[in-house]
Amino acid sequence: MSDEQTNRPGRLPEPANGGGDDWQRLAKIAAHLALEFLGYLAVLGYAGYRLDERYGWRGRGLFGGLMLAMVAWMYRVIRTSWKLFK
């Protein structure tokens, strides 16, 4: 490929060491973490919603469930990051 084709807008530059597989691996990990986050939000948010309905907490259960999902996801992100860059 010529320099004009590799430097056009919208295309990620290749790393200097030629590690194109690293980009793909990081993209897969990021996609996996994003889907996990959506799963945590759905499950824990729904659990909080059901607690609201049952005990009449007026949104506190939903908020608590969503915050718990955020904490659980952040723990997962930190743990994954430690493994990646260790």
Secondary structure, DSSP 8 states (H G I E B T S, - for coil): --HHHHTSTT-----TT--HHHHHHHHHHHHHHHHHHHHHHHHHHHHHHHHHHHHT-TTHHHHHHHHHHHHHHHHHHHHHHHHH--
